């Protein structure tokens, strides 16, 4: 699927700016991690972009979070099994069966921390350092919704040292930052 068509689906199925910002940020991080790991950048980016597509629609009905997105994408004629599996994987451990579906869990968490960090910096995502992000990781009261364990455990989970993971993720966010007001 072309990115423009994917963005139209995001437009169609999400309501909130914060959801849009989150989806774009995870897209950027997933693309960078795919490149770093020698994986398919466009497919990993799409998994990131779509992973919370139903987030605004399933707030009252959270058990539908994930499966609803997969249904919508199928109804739109999108059937990439690996991407759909990664979308389910971000929610359910049972689907974490390959690199894309395992990495997305960590991309989701780090993107949340990076966006929150960018929002409190005058330069936003520009010039963000690994050191400053790790400082925010330690500050428990900062962005308390971030699943910090999914950042801390990244080396044992997907075999990328945490500093390297954060550096690649920052670069991924910076690529998309102009689209979400963080450049
Ligand atoms: Fe997410």
Backbone and ligand atoms as CSV (ligand in chain L), in Angstrom:
chain,resi,resn,atom,element,x,y,z
A,1,UNK,N,N,0.838,-1.199,0.000
A,1,UNK,CA,C,0.000,0.000,0.000
A,1,UNK,C,C,0.876,1.252,0.000
A,2,UNK,N,N,0.503,2.216,-0.829
A,2,UNK,CA,C,1.239,3.485,-0.865
A,2,UNK,C,C,0.989,4.261,0.429
A,3,UNK,N,N,1.963,5.062,0.799
A,3,UNK,CA,C,1.805,5.801,2.054
A,3,UNK,C,C,0.608,6.748,2.011
A,4,UNK,N,N,0.384,7.389,0.855
A,4,UNK,CA,C,-0.740,8.337,0.761
A,4,UNK,C,C,-2.066,7.629,1.029
A,5,UNK,N,N,-2.207,6.418,0.502
A,5,UNK,CA,C,-3.437,5.652,0.725
A,5,UNK,C,C,-3.542,5.244,2.195
A,6,UNK,N,N,-2.409,4.896,2.791
A,6,UNK,CA,C,-2.400,4.517,4.208
A,6,UNK,C,C,-2.812,5.714,5.074
A,7,UNK,N,N,-2.318,6.890,4.728
A,7,UNK,CA,C,-2.668,8.087,5.503
A,7,UNK,C,C,-4.151,8.420,5.372
A,8,UNK,N,N,-4.720,8.119,4.208
A,8,UNK,CA,C,-6.171,8.324,4.042
A,8,UNK,C,C,-6.961,7.430,5.000
A,9,UNK,N,N,-6.475,6.207,5.189
A,9,UNK,CA,C,-7.151,5.307,6.137
A,9,UNK,C,C,-7.018,5.825,7.567
A,10,UNK,N,N,-5.854,6.371,7.893
A,10,UNK,CA,C,-5.662,6.945,9.231
A,10,UNK,C,C,-6.651,8.097,9.434
A,11,UNK,N,N,-6.756,8.910,8.408
A,11,UNK,CA,C,-7.703,10.041,8.429
A,11,UNK,C,C,-9.140,9.538,8.638
A,12,UNK,N,N,-9.478,8.476,7.924
A,12,UNK,CA,C,-10.836,7.931,7.948
A,12,UNK,C,C,-11.203,7.322,9.307
A,13,UNK,N,N,-10.252,6.611,9.923
A,13,UNK,CA,C,-10.616,5.805,11.086
A,13,UNK,C,C,-10.221,6.400,12.438
A,14,UNK,N,N,-9.417,7.469,12.456
A,14,UNK,CA,C,-9.049,8.062,13.753
A,14,UNK,C,C,-9.710,9.434,13.896
A,15,UNK,N,N,-9.862,9.860,15.153
A,15,UNK,CA,C,-10.508,11.154,15.422
A,15,UNK,C,C,-9.542,12.172,16.007
A,16,UNK,N,N,-8.666,11.691,16.870
A,16,UNK,CA,C,-7.914,12.636,17.704
A,16,UNK,C,C,-6.515,12.920,17.159
A,17,UNK,N,N,-6.095,14.168,17.318
A,17,UNK,CA,C,-4.742,14.563,16.914
A,17,UNK,C,C,-3.686,13.750,17.652
A,18,UNK,N,N,-3.965,13.476,18.924
A,18,UNK,CA,C,-2.960,12.759,19.719
A,18,UNK,C,C,-2.775,11.335,19.177
A,19,UNK,N,N,-3.849,10.756,18.661
A,19,UNK,CA,C,-3.751,9.426,18.059
A,19,UNK,C,C,-2.951,9.501,16.764
A,20,UNK,N,N,-3.250,10.503,15.957
A,20,UNK,CA,C,-2.497,10.703,14.713
A,20,UNK,C,C,-1.006,10.850,15.012
A,21,UNK,N,N,-0.704,11.690,16.004
A,21,UNK,CA,C,0.704,11.918,16.345
A,21,UNK,C,C,1.377,10.629,16.802
A,22,UNK,N,N,0.637,9.851,17.593
A,22,UNK,CA,C,1.199,8.585,18.068
A,22,UNK,C,C,1.444,7.622,16.895
A,23,UNK,N,N,0.485,7.518,16.005
A,23,UNK,CA,C,0.637,6.584,14.876
A,23,UNK,C,C,1.815,6.978,13.993
A,24,UNK,N,N,1.927,8.257,13.683
A,24,UNK,CA,C,3.041,8.711,12.842
A,24,UNK,C,C,4.381,8.483,13.554
A,25,UNK,N,N,4.411,8.706,14.847
A,25,UNK,CA,C,5.674,8.521,15.569
A,25,UNK,C,C,6.089,7.045,15.595
A,26,UNK,N,N,5.137,6.159,15.800
A,26,UNK,CA,C,5.487,4.726,15.803
A,26,UNK,C,C,5.858,4.283,14.381
A,27,UNK,N,N,5.202,4.869,13.385
A,27,UNK,CA,C,5.587,4.581,11.996
A,27,UNK,C,C,7.070,4.930,11.776
A,28,UNK,N,N,7.456,6.124,12.193
A,28,UNK,CA,C,8.840,6.578,11.994
A,28,UNK,C,C,9.840,5.687,12.719
A,29,UNK,N,N,9.504,5.324,13.947
A,29,UNK,CA,C,10.402,4.479,14.748
A,29,UNK,C,C,10.499,3.082,14.119
A,30,UNK,N,N,9.381,2.536,13.678
A,30,UNK,CA,C,9.392,1.193,13.066
A,30,UNK,C,C,10.184,1.197,11.758
A,31,UNK,N,N,10.051,2.253,10.976
A,31,UNK,CA,C,10.811,2.317,9.721
A,31,UNK,C,C,12.315,2.308,10.006
A,32,UNK,N,N,12.718,3.092,10.999
A,32,UNK,CA,C,14.144,3.174,11.333
A,32,UNK,C,C,14.655,1.848,11.895
A,33,UNK,N,N,13.849,1.190,12.724
A,33,UNK,CA,C,14.276,-0.088,13.291
A,33,UNK,C,C,14.368,-1.152,12.200
A,34,UNK,N,N,13.435,-1.132,11.250
A,34,UNK,CA,C,13.487,-2.086,10.133
A,34,UNK,C,C,14.775,-1.891,9.338
A,35,UNK,N,N,15.096,-0.642,9.034
A,35,UNK,CA,C,16.328,-0.356,8.281
A,35,UNK,C,C,17.543,-0.847,9.064
A,36,UNK,N,N,17.533,-0.589,10.353
A,36,UNK,CA,C,18.645,-0.988,11.219
A,36,UNK,C,C,18.824,-2.507,11.235
A,37,UNK,N,N,17.702,-3.224,11.167
A,37,UNK,CA,C,17.743,-4.688,11.258
A,37,UNK,C,C,17.773,-5.361,9.884
A,38,UNK,N,N,17.781,-4.564,8.817
A,38,UNK,CA,C,17.787,-5.133,7.473
A,38,UNK,C,C,16.453,-5.760,7.093
A,39,UNK,N,N,15.367,-5.245,7.667
A,39,UNK,CA,C,14.027,-5.770,7.383
A,39,UNK,C,C,13.311,-4.846,6.388
A,40,UNK,N,N,12.068,-5.210,6.072
A,40,UNK,CA,C,11.288,-4.478,5.065
A,40,UNK,C,C,10.729,-3.178,5.669
A,41,UNK,N,N,11.350,-2.067,5.314
A,41,UNK,CA,C,11.007,-0.785,5.946
A,41,UNK,C,C,9.553,-0.385,5.731
A,42,UNK,N,N,9.059,-0.536,4.510
A,42,UNK,CA,C,7.694,-0.070,4.225
A,42,UNK,C,C,6.645,-0.875,4.982
A,43,UNK,N,N,6.847,-2.172,5.076
A,43,UNK,CA,C,5.867,-3.006,5.794
A,43,UNK,C,C,5.934,-2.749,7.295
A,44,UNK,N,N,7.118,-2.618,7.827
A,44,UNK,CA,C,7.247,-2.328,9.265
A,44,UNK,C,C,6.651,-0.945,9.578
A,45,UNK,N,N,6.879,0.001,8.669
A,45,UNK,CA,C,6.330,1.349,8.863
A,45,UNK,C,C,4.802,1.298,8.870
A,46,UNK,N,N,4.235,0.499,7.974
A,46,UNK,CA,C,2.770,0.378,7.926
A,46,UNK,C,C,2.224,-0.263,9.207
A,47,UNK,N,N,2.917,-1.254,9.715
A,47,UNK,CA,C,2.486,-1.870,10.980
A,47,UNK,C,C,2.456,-0.811,12.080
A,48,UNK,N,N,3.479,0.034,12.115
A,48,UNK,CA,C,3.511,1.115,13.107
A,48,UNK,C,C,2.381,2.110,12.896
A,49,UNK,N,N,2.173,2.477,11.649
A,49,UNK,CA,C,1.146,3.481,11.325
A,49,UNK,C,C,-0.257,2.990,11.660
A,50,UNK,N,N,-0.486,1.711,11.463
A,50,UNK,CA,C,-1.835,1.169,11.649
A,50,UNK,C,C,-2.080,0.558,13.032
A,51,UNK,N,N,-1.051,0.376,13.851
A,51,UNK,CA,C,-1.224,-0.496,15.024
A,51,UNK,C,C,-2.353,-0.052,15.967
A,52,UNK,N,N,-2.548,1.272,16.098
A,52,UNK,CA,C,-3.621,1.786,16.974
A,52,UNK,C,C,-4.721,2.476,16.160
A,53,UNK,N,N,-4.938,2.010,14.957
A,53,UNK,CA,C,-5.927,2.656,14.073
A,53,UNK,C,C,-7.312,2.728,14.718
A,54,UNK,N,N,-7.652,1.716,15.514
A,54,UNK,CA,C,-8.990,1.692,16.134
A,54,UNK,C,C,-9.001,2.306,17.530
A,55,UNK,N,N,-7.912,2.943,17.925
A,55,UNK,CA,C,-7.779,3.399,19.322
A,55,UNK,C,C,-8.929,4.316,19.742
A,56,UNK,N,N,-9.278,5.267,18.893
A,56,UNK,CA,C,-10.354,6.211,19.244
A,56,UNK,C,C,-11.713,5.516,19.227
A,57,UNK,N,N,-11.871,4.531,18.375
A,57,UNK,CA,C,-13.165,3.849,18.218
A,57,UNK,C,C,-13.406,2.762,19.263
A,58,UNK,N,N,-12.342,2.271,19.902
A,58,UNK,CA,C,-12.520,1.142,20.835
A,58,UNK,C,C,-12.343,1.551,22.303
A,59,UNK,N,N,-12.337,2.851,22.563
A,59,UNK,CA,C,-12.154,3.320,23.952
A,59,UNK,C,C,-13.174,2.713,24.910
A,60,UNK,N,N,-14.424,2.582,24.445
A,60,UNK,CA,C,-15.505,2.076,25.300
A,60,UNK,C,C,-15.593,0.552,25.237
A,61,UNK,N,N,-14.794,-0.027,24.404
A,61,UNK,CA,C,-14.959,-1.436,24.068
A,61,UNK,C,C,-13.564,-2.016,23.808
A,62,UNK,N,N,-12.722,-1.955,24.841
A,62,UNK,CA,C,-11.296,-2.136,24.613
A,62,UNK,C,C,-10.906,-3.550,24.188
A,63,UNK,N,N,-11.779,-4.531,24.429
A,63,UNK,CA,C,-11.413,-5.880,23.964
A,63,UNK,C,C,-11.401,-5.951,22.440
A,64,UNK,N,N,-12.011,-4.924,21.785
A,64,UNK,CA,C,-12.003,-4.881,20.320
A,64,UNK,C,C,-10.717,-4.220,19.792
A,65,UNK,N,N,-9.899,-3.673,20.711
A,65,UNK,CA,C,-8.688,-2.977,20.281
A,65,UNK,C,C,-7.702,-3.960,19.648
A,66,UNK,N,N,-7.390,-3.732,18.403
A,66,UNK,CA,C,-6.527,-4.650,17.654
A,66,UNK,C,C,-7.339,-5.414,16.615
A,67,UNK,N,N,-8.200,-6.329,17.075
A,67,UNK,CA,C,-9.036,-7.065,16.104
A,67,UNK,C,C,-9.875,-6.133,15.224
A,68,UNK,N,N,-10.360,-5.023,15.810
A,68,UNK,CA,C,-11.159,-4.082,15.006
A,68,UNK,C,C,-10.328,-3.512,13.849
A,69,UNK,N,N,-9.093,-3.150,14.140
A,69,UNK,CA,C,-8.207,-2.617,13.088
A,69,UNK,C,C,-8.011,-3.652,11.981
A,70,UNK,N,N,-7.769,-4.892,12.374
A,70,UNK,CA,C,-7.548,-5.954,11.384
A,70,UNK,C,C,-8.789,-6.116,10.495
A,71,UNK,N,N,-9.957,-6.080,11.107
A,71,UNK,CA,C,-11.196,-6.178,10.308
A,71,UNK,C,C,-11.332,-5.024,9.329
A,72,UNK,N,N,-11.082,-3.826,9.810
A,72,UNK,CA,C,-11.184,-2.656,8.927
A,72,UNK,C,C,-10.217,-2.769,7.752
A,73,UNK,N,N,-8.972,-3.134,8.069
A,73,UNK,CA,C,-7.965,-3.190,6.997
A,73,UNK,C,C,-8.337,-4.249,5.968
A,74,UNK,N,N,-8.816,-5.393,6.448
A,74,UNK,CA,C,-9.249,-6.437,5.502
A,74,UNK,C,C,-10.396,-5.927,4.630
A,75,UNK,N,N,-11.332,-5.203,5.252
A,75,UNK,CA,C,-12.484,-4.692,4.485
A,75,UNK,C,C,-12.032,-3.642,3.465
A,76,UNK,N,N,-10.879,-3.040,3.701
A,76,UNK,CA,C,-10.318,-2.073,2.749
A,76,UNK,C,C,-9.475,-2.781,1.687
A,77,UNK,N,N,-9.407,-4.096,1.771
A,77,UNK,CA,C,-8.650,-4.857,0.786
A,77,UNK,C,C,-7.179,-5.032,1.128
A,78,UNK,N,N,-6.827,-4.709,2.380
A,78,UNK,CA,C,-5.428,-4.851,2.795
A,78,UNK,C,C,-5.266,-6.159,3.556
A,79,UNK,N,N,-4.394,-7.016,3.053
A,79,UNK,CA,C,-4.307,-8.387,3.569
A,79,UNK,C,C,-2.898,-8.869,3.890
A,80,UNK,N,N,-1.970,-7.960,4.116
A,80,UNK,CA,C,-0.601,-8.394,4.418
A,80,UNK,C,C,-0.589,-9.104,5.778
A,81,UNK,N,N,-0.465,-10.427,5.733
A,81,UNK,CA,C,-0.609,-11.236,6.955
A,81,UNK,C,C,0.413,-10.854,8.029
A,82,UNK,N,N,1.637,-10.544,7.613
A,82,UNK,CA,C,2.670,-10.200,8.590
A,82,UNK,C,C,2.356,-8.892,9.306
A,83,UNK,N,N,1.870,-7.921,8.554
A,83,UNK,CA,C,1.528,-6.622,9.149
A,83,UNK,C,C,0.314,-6.771,10.072
A,84,UNK,N,N,-0.689,-7.507,9.615
A,84,UNK,CA,C,-1.890,-7.711,10.439
A,84,UNK,C,C,-1.518,-8.455,11.723
A,85,UNK,N,N,-0.617,-9.418,11.609
A,85,UNK,CA,C,-0.154,-10.153,12.783
A,85,UNK,C,C,0.573,-9.238,13.771
A,86,UNK,N,N,1.382,-8.319,13.244
A,86,UNK,CA,C,2.110,-7.393,14.126
A,86,UNK,C,C,1.136,-6.461,14.857
A,87,UNK,N,N,0.060,-6.074,14.164
A,87,UNK,CA,C,-0.957,-5.221,14.792
A,87,UNK,C,C,-1.591,-5.961,15.973
A,88,UNK,N,N,-1.900,-7.232,15.778
A,88,UNK,CA,C,-2.435,-8.034,16.887
A,88,UNK,C,C,-1.353,-8.265,17.942
A,89,UNK,N,N,-0.127,-8.394,17.488
A,89,UNK,CA,C,0.991,-8.637,18.399
A,89,UNK,C,C,1.238,-7.494,19.366
A,90,UNK,N,N,0.971,-6.268,18.928
A,90,UNK,CA,C,1.217,-5.152,19.860
A,90,UNK,C,C,0.281,-5.241,21.055
A,91,UNK,N,N,-0.828,-5.955,20.883
A,91,UNK,CA,C,-1.832,-6.075,21.960
A,91,UNK,C,C,-1.756,-7.431,22.666
A,92,UNK,N,N,-1.553,-8.505,21.919
A,92,UNK,CA,C,-1.643,-9.860,22.481
A,92,UNK,C,C,-0.319,-10.606,22.292
A,93,UNK,N,N,0.222,-11.087,23.383
A,93,UNK,CA,C,1.508,-11.770,23.364
A,93,UNK,C,C,1.529,-12.966,22.399
A,94,UNK,N,N,0.408,-13.643,22.326
A,94,UNK,CA,C,0.252,-14.826,21.489
A,94,UNK,C,C,0.672,-14.601,20.026
A,95,UNK,N,N,0.531,-13.355,19.556
A,95,UNK,CA,C,0.850,-13.058,18.149
A,95,UNK,C,C,2.302,-12.600,17.945
A,96,UNK,N,N,3.067,-12.550,19.020
A,96,UNK,CA,C,4.458,-12.078,18.876
A,96,UNK,C,C,5.332,-13.228,18.401
A,97,UNK,N,N,5.206,-13.512,17.120
A,97,UNK,CA,C,5.779,-14.725,16.550
A,97,UNK,C,C,6.953,-14.470,15.627
A,98,UNK,N,N,7.192,-13.192,15.285
A,98,UNK,CA,C,8.312,-12.888,14.390
A,98,UNK,C,C,8.902,-11.545,14.809
A,99,UNK,N,N,9.918,-11.102,14.081
A,99,UNK,CA,C,10.621,-9.887,14.492
A,99,UNK,C,C,9.684,-8.672,14.501
A,100,UNK,N,N,8.881,-8.525,13.431
A,100,UNK,CA,C,8.024,-7.336,13.337
A,100,UNK,C,C,7.056,-7.267,14.512
A,101,UNK,N,N,6.456,-8.401,14.850
A,101,UNK,CA,C,5.436,-8.417,15.909
A,101,UNK,C,C,6.052,-8.306,17.309
A,102,UNK,N,N,7.318,-8.600,17.429
A,102,UNK,CA,C,7.982,-8.418,18.734
A,102,UNK,C,C,8.509,-6.996,18.877
A,103,UNK,N,N,9.102,-6.484,17.799
A,103,UNK,CA,C,9.717,-5.152,17.866
A,103,UNK,C,C,8.662,-4.066,18.065
A,104,UNK,N,N,7.465,-4.266,17.507
A,104,UNK,CA,C,6.450,-3.209,17.566
A,104,UNK,C,C,6.077,-2.848,19.010
A,105,UNK,N,N,6.147,-3.815,19.906
A,105,UNK,CA,C,5.828,-3.564,21.317
A,105,UNK,C,C,6.796,-2.524,21.893
A,106,UNK,N,N,8.054,-2.680,21.543
A,106,UNK,CA,C,9.086,-1.780,22.061
A,106,UNK,C,C,9.057,-0.432,21.335
A,107,UNK,N,N,8.739,-0.470,20.039
A,107,UNK,CA,C,8.616,0.771,19.260
A,107,UNK,C,C,7.474,1.623,19.811
A,108,UNK,N,N,6.370,0.968,20.148
A,108,UNK,CA,C,5.208,1.633,20.718
A,108,UNK,C,C,5.601,2.377,21.998
A,109,UNK,N,N,6.311,1.681,22.870
A,109,UNK,CA,C,6.702,2.271,24.160
A,109,UNK,C,C,7.701,3.415,23.985
A,110,UNK,N,N,8.726,3.184,23.182
A,110,UNK,CA,C,9.763,4.223,23.072
A,110,UNK,C,C,9.216,5.448,22.346
A,111,UNK,N,N,8.333,5.247,21.378
A,111,UNK,CA,C,7.753,6.392,20.661
A,111,UNK,C,C,6.980,7.281,21.630
A,112,UNK,N,N,6.285,6.649,22.581
A,112,UNK,CA,C,5.554,7.432,23.584
A,112,UNK,C,C,6.496,8.298,24.404
A,113,UNK,N,N,7.618,7.700,24.822
A,113,UNK,CA,C,8.582,8.449,25.624
A,113,UNK,C,C,9.245,9.559,24.794
A,114,UNK,N,N,9.566,9.252,23.552
A,114,UNK,CA,C,10.245,10.241,22.692
A,114,UNK,C,C,9.340,11.433,22.385
A,115,UNK,N,N,8.072,11.167,22.109
A,115,UNK,CA,C,7.145,12.271,21.810
A,115,UNK,C,C,6.961,13.138,23.059
A,116,UNK,N,N,6.781,12.489,24.213
A,116,UNK,CA,C,6.625,13.246,25.461
A,116,UNK,C,C,7.870,14.091,25.736
A,117,UNK,N,N,9.036,13.525,25.472
A,117,UNK,CA,C,10.298,14.252,25.681
A,117,UNK,C,C,10.403,15.424,24.710
A,118,UNK,N,N,10.051,15.179,23.454
A,118,UNK,CA,C,10.115,16.243,22.440
A,118,UNK,C,C,9.202,17.409,22.820
A,119,UNK,N,N,8.053,17.090,23.383
A,119,UNK,CA,C,7.073,18.138,23.707
A,119,UNK,C,C,7.550,19.093,24.799
A,120,UNK,N,N,8.482,18.654,25.633
A,120,UNK,CA,C,8.976,19.552,26.686
A,120,UNK,C,C,10.318,20.187,26.327
A,121,UNK,N,N,10.789,19.975,25.097
A,121,UNK,CA,C,12.050,20.592,24.667
A,121,UNK,C,C,11.748,21.737,23.691
A,122,UNK,N,N,12.406,22.892,23.860
A,122,UNK,CA,C,12.173,23.994,22.921
A,122,UNK,C,C,12.484,23.597,21.475
A,123,UNK,N,N,13.489,22.738,21.311
A,123,UNK,CA,C,13.886,22.306,19.969
A,123,UNK,C,C,13.102,21.073,19.506
A,124,UNK,N,N,12.136,20.659,20.336
A,124,UNK,CA,C,11.335,19.464,20.045
A,124,UNK,C,C,12.240,18.249,19.757
A,125,UNK,N,N,12.025,17.563,18.635
A,125,UNK,CA,C,12.821,16.344,18.393
A,125,UNK,C,C,14.229,16.659,17.887
A,126,UNK,N,N,14.434,17.877,17.437
A,126,UNK,CA,C,15.735,18.239,16.862
A,126,UNK,C,C,16.825,18.214,17.937
A,127,UNK,N,N,17.912,17.510,17.636
A,127,UNK,CA,C,19.053,17.483,18.554
A,127,UNK,C,C,18.831,16.649,19.815
A,128,UNK,N,N,17.784,15.868,19.851
A,128,UNK,CA,C,17.507,15.045,21.034
A,128,UNK,C,C,18.606,13.992,21.217
A,129,UNK,N,N,19.066,13.836,22.448
A,129,UNK,CA,C,20.149,12.874,22.697
A,129,UNK,C,C,19.646,11.651,23.453
A,130,UNK,N,N,20.385,10.560,23.298
A,130,UNK,CA,C,20.079,9.331,24.031
A,130,UNK,C,C,20.106,9.614,25.529
A,131,UNK,N,N,21.094,10.413,25.949
A,131,UNK,CA,C,21.258,10.722,27.367
A,131,UNK,C,C,20.010,11.402,27.937
A,132,UNK,N,N,19.480,12.365,27.198
A,132,UNK,CA,C,18.306,13.092,27.705
A,132,UNK,C,C,17.082,12.182,27.766
A,133,UNK,N,N,16.978,11.264,26.817
A,133,UNK,CA,C,15.845,10.336,26.818
A,133,UNK,C,C,15.968,9.362,28.002
A,134,UNK,N,N,17.187,8.905,28.275
A,134,UNK,CA,C,17.388,7.990,29.402
A,134,UNK,C,C,17.097,8.680,30.740
A,135,UNK,N,N,17.364,9.970,30.789
A,135,UNK,CA,C,17.035,10.738,31.986
A,135,UNK,C,C,15.514,10.740,32.202
A,136,UNK,N,N,14.781,10.942,31.112
A,136,UNK,CA,C,13.309,10.938,31.194
A,136,UNK,C,C,12.780,9.531,31.510
A,137,UNK,N,N,13.493,8.531,31.065
A,137,UNK,CA,C,13.114,7.145,31.354
A,137,UNK,C,C,13.165,6.890,32.870
A,138,UNK,N,N,14.152,7.509,33.519
A,138,UNK,CA,C,14.327,7.322,34.973
A,138,UNK,C,C,13.319,8.120,35.793
A,139,UNK,N,N,12.837,9.215,35.217
A,139,UNK,CA,C,11.879,10.088,35.929
A,139,UNK,C,C,10.486,9.461,35.864
A,140,UNK,N,N,10.129,8.748,36.915
A,140,UNK,CA,C,8.884,7.963,36.866
A,140,UNK,C,C,7.625,8.804,36.702
A,141,UNK,N,N,7.665,10.039,37.238
A,141,UNK,CA,C,6.460,10.880,37.168
A,141,UNK,C,C,6.287,11.503,35.776
A,142,UNK,N,N,7.323,11.410,34.943
A,142,UNK,CA,C,7.243,11.968,33.594
A,142,UNK,C,C,6.588,10.948,32.654
A,143,UNK,N,N,5.566,11.387,31.922
A,143,UNK,CA,C,4.849,10.496,30.995
A,143,UNK,C,C,4.602,9.126,31.623
A,144,UNK,N,N,3.827,9.092,32.713
A,144,UNK,CA,C,3.650,7.835,33.462
A,144,UNK,C,C,2.958,6.721,32.672
A,145,UNK,N,N,2.295,7.070,31.582
A,145,UNK,CA,C,1.619,6.044,30.774
A,145,UNK,C,C,2.570,5.204,29.931
A,146,UNK,N,N,3.819,5.640,29.810
A,146,UNK,CA,C,4.782,4.897,28.984
A,146,UNK,C,C,5.154,3.581,29.663
A,147,UNK,N,N,5.089,2.495,28.916
A,147,UNK,CA,C,5.469,1.170,29.430
A,147,UNK,C,C,6.994,1.094,29.487
A,148,UNK,N,N,7.551,1.607,30.580
A,148,UNK,CA,C,9.009,1.715,30.672
A,148,UNK,C,C,9.720,0.361,30.597
A,149,UNK,N,N,9.091,-0.676,31.109
A,149,UNK,CA,C,9.728,-1.998,31.068
A,149,UNK,C,C,9.995,-2.446,29.632
A,150,UNK,N,N,9.126,-2.005,28.704
A,150,UNK,CA,C,9.295,-2.407,27.302
A,150,UNK,C,C,10.442,-1.645,26.625
A,151,UNK,N,N,10.972,-0.653,27.317
A,151,UNK,CA,C,12.182,0.027,26.835
A,151,UNK,C,C,13.394,-0.597,27.528
A,152,UNK,N,N,13.260,-0.790,28.834
A,152,UNK,CA,C,14.389,-1.333,29.615
A,152,UNK,C,C,14.762,-2.763,29.226
A,153,UNK,N,N,13.758,-3.543,28.810
A,153,UNK,CA,C,14.026,-4.967,28.535
A,153,UNK,C,C,14.381,-5.232,27.061
A,154,UNK,N,N,14.654,-4.156,26.323
A,154,UNK,CA,C,14.760,-4.308,24.871
A,154,UNK,C,C,15.912,-5.240,24.454
A,155,UNK,N,N,17.002,-5.202,25.195
A,155,UNK,CA,C,18.135,-6.048,24.797
A,155,UNK,C,C,17.811,-7.533,24.978
A,156,UNK,N,N,17.234,-7.875,26.126
A,156,UNK,CA,C,16.907,-9.301,26.313
A,156,UNK,C,C,15.766,-9.735,25.399
A,157,UNK,N,N,14.879,-8.807,25.048
A,157,UNK,CA,C,13.726,-9.171,24.230
A,157,UNK,C,C,14.055,-9.265,22.738
A,158,UNK,N,N,14.722,-8.247,22.201
A,158,UNK,CA,C,14.958,-8.238,20.744
A,158,UNK,C,C,16.434,-8.069,20.390
A,159,UNK,N,N,17.282,-8.205,21.408
A,159,UNK,CA,C,18.715,-8.274,21.158
A,159,UNK,C,C,19.307,-6.995,20.545
A,160,UNK,N,N,18.774,-5.862,20.946
A,160,UNK,CA,C,19.392,-4.579,20.557
A,160,UNK,C,C,19.725,-3.856,21.866
A,161,UNK,N,N,21.006,-3.495,22.073
A,161,UNK,CA,C,21.348,-2.769,23.302
A,161,UNK,C,C,20.489,-1.498,23.440
A,162,UNK,N,N,20.091,-1.173,24.667
A,162,UNK,CA,C,19.132,-0.090,24.869
A,162,UNK,C,C,19.587,1.242,24.279
A,163,UNK,N,N,20.853,1.587,24.447
A,163,UNK,CA,C,21.320,2.884,23.920
A,163,UNK,C,C,21.189,2.937,22.400
A,164,UNK,N,N,21.526,1.819,21.768
A,164,UNK,CA,C,21.422,1.727,20.312
A,164,UNK,C,C,19.951,1.811,19.876
A,165,UNK,N,N,19.109,1.108,20.599
A,165,UNK,CA,C,17.670,1.118,20.317
A,165,UNK,C,C,17.109,2.543,20.414
A,166,UNK,N,N,17.504,3.250,21.468
A,166,UNK,CA,C,17.002,4.625,21.649
A,166,UNK,C,C,17.556,5.529,20.545
A,167,UNK,N,N,18.820,5.375,20.207
A,167,UNK,CA,C,19.427,6.220,19.159
A,167,UNK,C,C,18.716,6.022,17.815
A,168,UNK,N,N,18.490,4.783,17.449
A,168,UNK,CA,C,17.809,4.491,16.176
A,168,UNK,C,C,16.380,5.051,16.218
A,169,UNK,N,N,15.733,4.892,17.361
A,169,UNK,CA,C,14.349,5.359,17.504
A,169,UNK,C,C,14.262,6.885,17.410
A,170,UNK,N,N,15.218,7.568,18.019
A,170,UNK,CA,C,15.245,9.044,17.921
A,170,UNK,C,C,15.359,9.449,16.449
A,171,UNK,N,N,16.274,8.811,15.733
A,171,UNK,CA,C,16.447,9.136,14.303
A,171,UNK,C,C,15.161,8.879,13.533
A,172,UNK,N,N,14.455,7.809,13.895
A,172,UNK,CA,C,13.181,7.494,13.242
A,172,UNK,C,C,12.128,8.548,13.518
A,173,UNK,N,N,12.063,8.999,14.757
A,173,UNK,CA,C,11.103,10.061,15.094
A,173,UNK,C,C,11.448,11.344,14.335
A,174,UNK,N,N,12.740,11.651,14.290
A,174,UNK,CA,C,13.153,12.899,13.625
A,174,UNK,C,C,12.735,12.931,12.147
A,175,UNK,N,N,12.710,11.759,11.515
A,175,UNK,CA,C,12.297,11.693,10.101
A,175,UNK,C,C,10.848,12.137,9.897
A,176,UNK,N,N,9.998,11.823,10.865
A,176,UNK,CA,C,8.570,12.154,10.721
A,176,UNK,C,C,8.160,13.392,11.519
A,177,UNK,N,N,9.086,13.920,12.301
A,177,UNK,CA,C,8.772,15.034,13.224
A,177,UNK,C,C,8.068,16.216,12.549
A,178,UNK,N,N,8.483,16.606,11.314
A,178,UNK,CA,C,7.813,17.761,10.687
A,178,UNK,C,C,6.308,17.537,10.480
A,179,UNK,N,N,5.903,16.278,10.352
A,179,UNK,CA,C,4.487,15.981,10.087
A,179,UNK,C,C,3.631,16.074,11.328
A,180,UNK,N,N,4.266,16.074,12.502
A,180,UNK,CA,C,3.487,16.071,13.746
A,180,UNK,C,C,3.904,17.221,14.666
A,181,UNK,N,N,4.444,18.260,14.059
A,181,UNK,CA,C,4.761,19.465,14.825
A,181,UNK,C,C,5.888,19.309,15.821
A,182,UNK,N,N,6.799,18.370,15.553
A,182,UNK,CA,C,7.893,18.128,16.521
A,182,UNK,C,C,9.267,18.435,15.927
A,183,UNK,N,N,9.297,19.159,14.833
A,183,UNK,CA,C,10.599,19.496,14.230
A,183,UNK,C,C,10.992,20.916,14.634
L,1,LIG,FE,FE,0.438,2.422,20.410
